[in-house]
Amino acid sequence: MGPITDESSRPMGLFRRSTTTPPTTTGVDGSSQRVDPGDARDPAASADPAAWSAQRTIWSDAFGRLATRCLQVILVLLVAAGLVFAMTQLSLVVIPVVLALIIASAVYPLLELLRRRGVPSILATWISLVAIIVLLGLLVWLIIAAVQSQIGTLVSQANKGLDQLQAFVHDGPFQISDKQIQQALDQAVQFLQSSSFSSGALAGLSAATSFVTGLALFVVVLFFFMKDGPKIWGFLLRPFRGAQFERAERIGTKTVSTLGGYVRGTATVALVDALGIGVGLFVIGVPLAIPLSVIVFVSAFVPLVGATVAGILAALVALVANGPVAAIVVIAIVVAVNQLEGNFLQPVVMARSLKLHPLVVLLALTAGTIIGGIIGAILSVPIAAVAWGVITVWNGPDRPAEFARKKRPERDMK
């Protein structure tokens, strides 16, 4: 007869019950009687101990642990997908709130300066809000005034450019006949008169209504973020205690500093881009130089591709209005400004606020564009920068999360 193995010495499985203290029951005479654990099992399991053992250890081997991790990853992805879906459905609320948080973080130093000088908090908030509204209104007014003053010249030059393009198409190597050109124009007119264009116009009207609503919500939320931002964050931190509270405070401080530094640095780079390209367009004599400069300034908030796309638009306007030589000069100016930005401004101005690899920026831009379009492309990079900033202060002011720490010397491949 082999040695008796104690049941409690066997390894515990995920579904294995502990038998270190055998259950007892009281008999009729008051004496305690031990109950056989097998009596509490399923009858089928009692009949087949091998099947019961396999059931107890199916999740405890290497493959079972892998399956458990896969289930956990699937659950996390489902939760993340649900959050993204909810944000896309509530974009009319989410986008104004995120934009208000970004702008409030950018003007936070101005608010603190005014408050330190003895300006009441409510007055400092109103001064900052009015300054933001005046600045945005000034940009819109510059665009409208420049378009109204130069639209006639641009239309006449554009007609000449289109005539030259039509002559090139007609006499060039493609040999496109006048009949084919007229058919294309007729199809364009039919599209403008079709129901598809009408439905698109109605969709545009709905989008305009949503824009006005979102703008009003943005202004209101921005006001309260600037006025009571620290109080709102303190209210949200009430459930936390001890180390969790300190971590949440670090996350809030890092988020505000990252967003503020990103917006201020990007605005500085965008202003230099707009001035450089705008002065070049003005010297060459390209129409709508001011609106194009404003477009360059706004598009610079989309890293890597924004300024390039705006430069291409400026080159197209120069091609239509001033000819191919002017377009080539505009392209040269855009390339020179982009080189100045990439080699000097970005490393100096953005080094502290945006510590992301260009590949991460590109992936964030792609994901943001797919999820939220143009607004998603603008917000994706600062959100990615905030996420990385949170990781860097997860365990302390200078202690990143464990998985993000350097495990060995990392070399820069050049």
Salt bridges, closest charged atoms under 4 A:
GLU7 OE1 - ARG10 NH1 3.42
GLU7 OE2 - ARG16 NH2 2.55
GLU7 OE2 - ARG56 NH1 3.76
GLU112 OE2 - ARG115 NH1 3.45
ASP171 OD1 - HIS170 ND1 2.79
ASP178 OD1 - HIS170 NE2 3.57
ASP228 OD2 - LYS227 NZ 3.23
GLU402 OE1 - ARG405 NH1 3.02
